[in-house]
Amino acid sequence: MRIVLFGPPGVGKGTQAKLLVEEFHSLHISTGDLLREAVKNKSTLGLEAKKYMDGGNLVPDEIMIGLLEEVLQSDQAKCNFILDGFPRTVAQARALDAMFERMNITLDGVISLRSDHDEVIRRLSNRRICKACGRIYSLSQLDGGSQKQCRVCGGELYQREDDKPETVKHRLEVYLEQTKPLKEFYRRSNRFHQIDGMKQIGYVHKQILDFLYKDRTEI
Ligand code: AMP
């Protein structure tokens, strides 16, 4: 399966991507994770990207398009991938279409997860992530925050710098201005499908699978 997951920050793209990766054994391409890794390694890309990420702004298109082109060259990506966090602008979406055409790749679905503004703010402010395995938690799953270790691997939990309230508000403005217009770009495609991302994780996952399997005939 080759899927694009689309939606505002905090809607659950990362969580759903991880479930889809388990289901289809696909490569999880999270541009946010790739950038955070680059920041951690203090690479040229990381040092440049950090300036934008810390303020809740988008990293410029030419950097992101170059990064994605590189990732899509890998053998696993050629077969199967879940794209999480790319594209985020119409220019990125156009570049992605051009890459797919050159590589003879077709998409199985563009899944748009929708959300309410206040709920997204709540989710982002309550989000904690495991430094070791990347598992995502909400404070409500961590006894309100008193639990500081990952329930699965025991790794240390942290709050992303850009999940702090001052930056969250700006990230949502950036989403509305630069990323939301992509919905119209993809809505014309018959692989576009919108799902309510506010429902329970398992329910959202099932809705995604129902859509992806809809046209497949069992033999
Ligand atoms: P995410 O983990 O997807 O929320 O991404 C974290 C941050 O990385 C974003 O707020 C942006 O600063 C940057 N980023 C991730 N993906 C992209 C992209 N496709 N285009 C531009 N910036 C991106």
Boltz pocket constraint, residues with backbone or C-beta under 6 A from the ligand:
constraints:
  - pocket:
      binder: B
      contacts: [[A, 9], [A, 31], [A, 32], [A, 33], [A, 35], [A, 49], [A, 52], [A, 53], [A, 54], [A, 56], [A, 57], [A, 58], [A, 59], [A, 60], [A, 64], [A, 84], [A, 85], [A, 86], [A, 87], [A, 88], [A, 92], [A, 162], [A, 171]]
      max_distance: 6.0
